[in-house]
Amino acid sequence: MGHGGVFRILICHFLGIDYKHWWQFTLGVGSVTVLDIYPEGSILEKLNDKSHLS
């Protein structure tokens, strides 16, 4: 599971998604994921962005 697994669980937590769906998020090596966390809720800005690698 490694770091990617931990991040996928955190995404589920902050977006209010059931933890059983953690495996449905893809986080590649060197990718960028941005999750903005606010008192009112969270916004997933980027997921698995690799544009900086090209």
OpenMM code with the backbone's topology and positions (N, CA, C; nanometers):
from openmm import Vec3, app, unit

residues = "MET GLY HIS GLY GLY VAL PHE ARG ILE LEU ILE CYS HIS PHE LEU GLY ILE ASP TYR LYS HIS TRP TRP GLN PHE THR LEU GLY VAL GLY SER VAL THR VAL LEU ASP ILE TYR PRO GLU GLY SER ILE LEU GLU LYS LEU ASN ASP LYS SER HIS LEU SER".split()
positions = [
    Vec3(0.0830, -0.1181, 0.0000),
    Vec3(0.0000, 0.0000, 0.0000),
    Vec3(0.0874, 0.1244, 0.0000),
    Vec3(0.1899, 0.1323, 0.0802),
    Vec3(0.2854, 0.2433, 0.0788),
    Vec3(0.2224, 0.3795, 0.0990),
    Vec3(0.2948, 0.4837, 0.0584),
    Vec3(0.2468, 0.6202, 0.0748),
    Vec3(0.1199, 0.6459, -0.0052),
    Vec3(0.1130, 0.5909, -0.1255),
    Vec3(-0.0048, 0.6109, -0.2100),
    Vec3(-0.1318, 0.5642, -0.1416),
    Vec3(-0.1243, 0.4531, -0.0712),
    Vec3(-0.2409, 0.4019, -0.0001),
    Vec3(-0.2864, 0.4950, 0.1103),
    Vec3(-0.1906, 0.5486, 0.1830),
    Vec3(-0.2226, 0.6435, 0.2903),
    Vec3(-0.2896, 0.7671, 0.2315),
    Vec3(-0.2361, 0.8196, 0.1231),
    Vec3(-0.2946, 0.9378, 0.0600),
    Vec3(-0.4348, 0.9089, 0.0074),
    Vec3(-0.4551, 0.7905, -0.0466),
    Vec3(-0.5889, 0.7560, -0.0971),
    Vec3(-0.6897, 0.7466, 0.0162),
    Vec3(-0.6484, 0.6944, 0.1310),
    Vec3(-0.7368, 0.6904, 0.2476),
    Vec3(-0.7687, 0.8321, 0.2943),
    Vec3(-0.6684, 0.9202, 0.2938),
    Vec3(-0.6910, 1.0600, 0.3338),
    Vec3(-0.7871, 1.1303, 0.2378),
    Vec3(-0.7743, 1.1034, 0.1087),
    Vec3(-0.8679, 1.1610, 0.0115),
    Vec3(-1.0100, 1.1171, 0.0441),
    Vec3(-1.0287, 0.9891, 0.0685),
    Vec3(-1.1616, 0.9387, 0.1056),
    Vec3(-1.2123, 1.0082, 0.2313),
    Vec3(-1.1283, 1.0184, 0.3301),
    Vec3(-1.1678, 1.0801, 0.4573),
    Vec3(-1.2155, 1.2238, 0.4365),
    Vec3(-1.1319, 1.3051, 0.3717),
    Vec3(-1.1639, 1.4466, 0.3590),
    Vec3(-1.2754, 1.4765, 0.2595),
    Vec3(-1.3017, 1.3846, 0.1664),
    Vec3(-1.4122, 1.4041, 0.0731),
    Vec3(-1.5395, 1.3328, 0.1175),
    Vec3(-1.5332, 1.2630, 0.2307),
    Vec3(-1.6516, 1.1953, 0.2827),
    Vec3(-1.6915, 1.0718, 0.2036),
    Vec3(-1.5934, 1.0081, 0.1407),
    Vec3(-1.6171, 0.8872, 0.0612),
    Vec3(-1.5886, 0.7660, 0.1486),
    Vec3(-1.6716, 0.6640, 0.1385),
    Vec3(-1.6515, 0.5421, 0.2166),
    Vec3(-1.5121, 0.4858, 0.1902),
    Vec3(-1.4434, 0.4452, 0.2956),
    Vec3(-1.3056, 0.3959, 0.2851),
    Vec3(-1.2900, 0.2741, 0.1950),
    Vec3(-1.3972, 0.2007, 0.1737),
    Vec3(-1.3862, 0.0818, 0.0880),
    Vec3(-1.3550, 0.1183, -0.0572),
    Vec3(-1.3640, 0.2464, -0.0918),
    Vec3(-1.3348, 0.2914, -0.2286),
    Vec3(-1.1925, 0.3460, -0.2452),
    Vec3(-1.1068, 0.3305, -0.1433),
    Vec3(-0.9710, 0.3862, -0.1471),
    Vec3(-0.8936, 0.3413, -0.2697),
    Vec3(-0.9142, 0.2197, -0.3140),
    Vec3(-0.8378, 0.1620, -0.4235),
    Vec3(-0.8765, 0.2207, -0.5595),
    Vec3(-0.9866, 0.2959, -0.5680),
    Vec3(-1.0330, 0.3507, -0.6957),
    Vec3(-0.9582, 0.4779, -0.7376),
    Vec3(-0.8747, 0.5309, -0.6499),
    Vec3(-0.7938, 0.6481, -0.6835),
    Vec3(-0.6561, 0.6020, -0.7304),
    Vec3(-0.6077, 0.6582, -0.8420),
    Vec3(-0.4755, 0.6260, -0.8933),
    Vec3(-0.3806, 0.7404, -0.8609),
    Vec3(-0.2708, 0.7090, -0.7943),
    Vec3(-0.1682, 0.8073, -0.7615),
    Vec3(-0.0350, 0.7521, -0.8094),
    Vec3(0.0092, 0.7995, -0.9239),
    Vec3(0.1331, 0.7508, -0.9836),
    Vec3(0.2561, 0.8114, -0.9186),
    Vec3(0.3687, 0.7487, -0.9421),
    Vec3(0.4967, 0.7957, -0.8904),
    Vec3(0.5255, 0.9342, -0.9476),
    Vec3(0.5553, 1.0292, -0.8622),
    Vec3(0.5879, 1.1651, -0.9048),
    Vec3(0.4673, 1.2509, -0.9380),
    Vec3(0.3475, 1.1981, -0.9195),
    Vec3(0.2276, 1.2760, -0.9518),
    Vec3(0.1965, 1.3766, -0.8414),
    Vec3(0.1136, 1.4742, -0.8761),
    Vec3(0.0724, 1.5775, -0.7812),
    Vec3(-0.0775, 1.5650, -0.7585),
    Vec3(-0.1169, 1.5629, -0.6323),
    Vec3(-0.2570, 1.5650, -0.5942),
    Vec3(-0.2748, 1.6798, -0.4962),
    Vec3(-0.3752, 1.7635, -0.5216),
    Vec3(-0.4005, 1.8798, -0.4366),
    Vec3(-0.5411, 1.8687, -0.3806),
    Vec3(-0.5504, 1.8693, -0.2485),
    Vec3(-0.6780, 1.8629, -0.1787),
    Vec3(-0.6853, 1.9847, -0.0871),
    Vec3(-0.7765, 2.0770, -0.1181),
    Vec3(-0.7944, 2.1962, -0.0355),
    Vec3(-0.8931, 2.1628, 0.0757),
    Vec3(-0.8514, 2.1861, 0.1995),
    Vec3(-0.9332, 2.1500, 0.3148),
    Vec3(-0.9801, 2.2770, 0.3850),
    Vec3(-1.1115, 2.2907, 0.3977),
    Vec3(-1.1752, 2.4058, 0.4611),
    Vec3(-1.2693, 2.3568, 0.5710),
    Vec3(-1.3034, 2.4433, 0.6652),
    Vec3(-1.3990, 2.4029, 0.7697),
    Vec3(-1.5331, 2.3563, 0.7111),
    Vec3(-1.5729, 2.4148, 0.5978),
    Vec3(-1.7015, 2.3804, 0.5356),
    Vec3(-1.6955, 2.2518, 0.4551),
    Vec3(-1.5766, 2.2056, 0.4216),
    Vec3(-1.5613, 2.0857, 0.3397),
    Vec3(-1.4324, 2.0914, 0.2596),
    Vec3(-1.4092, 1.9914, 0.1804),
    Vec3(-1.2840, 1.9802, 0.1041),
    Vec3(-1.3118, 1.9800, -0.0456),
    Vec3(-1.2115, 2.0262, -0.1222),
    Vec3(-1.2207, 2.0307, -0.2677),
    Vec3(-1.0977, 1.9599, -0.3250),
    Vec3(-1.1209, 1.8656, -0.4138),
    Vec3(-1.0119, 1.7975, -0.4830),
    Vec3(-0.9770, 1.8797, -0.6058),
    Vec3(-0.8650, 1.9509, -0.6013),
    Vec3(-0.8222, 2.0398, -0.7093),
    Vec3(-0.7503, 1.9635, -0.8210),
    Vec3(-0.6629, 1.8712, -0.7838),
    Vec3(-0.5873, 1.7911, -0.8807),
    Vec3(-0.5772, 1.6490, -0.8286),
    Vec3(-0.5774, 1.5555, -0.9204),
    Vec3(-0.5601, 1.4154, -0.8849),
    Vec3(-0.4675, 1.3507, -0.9865),
    Vec3(-0.3552, 1.2991, -0.9384),
    Vec3(-0.2615, 1.2242, -1.0227),
    Vec3(-0.2093, 1.3072, -1.1407),
    Vec3(-0.1867, 1.4342, -1.1197),
    Vec3(-0.1375, 1.5236, -1.2255),
    Vec3(0.0111, 1.4978, -1.2501),
    Vec3(0.0444, 1.4675, -1.3752),
    Vec3(0.1837, 1.4408, -1.4124),
    Vec3(0.2332, 1.5376, -1.5177),
    Vec3(0.1610, 1.6490, -1.5381),
    Vec3(0.1972, 1.7437, -1.6434),
    Vec3(0.3353, 1.8031, -1.6236),
    Vec3(0.3824, 1.8111, -1.5009),
    Vec3(0.5142, 1.8670, -1.4742),
    Vec3(0.6280, 1.7734, -1.5151),
    Vec3(0.5969, 1.6502, -1.5475),
    Vec3(0.6983, 1.5513, -1.5825),
    Vec3(0.7294, 1.5496, -1.7321),
    Vec3(0.6468, 1.6136, -1.8120),
    Vec3(0.6699, 1.6071, -1.9574),
    Vec3(0.7567, 1.7183, -2.0098),
] * unit.nanometer
topology = app.Topology()
chain = topology.addChain("A")
for resn in residues:
    res = topology.addResidue(resn, chain)
    for name in ("N", "CA", "C"):
        topology.addAtom(name, app.Element.getBySymbol(name[0]), res)
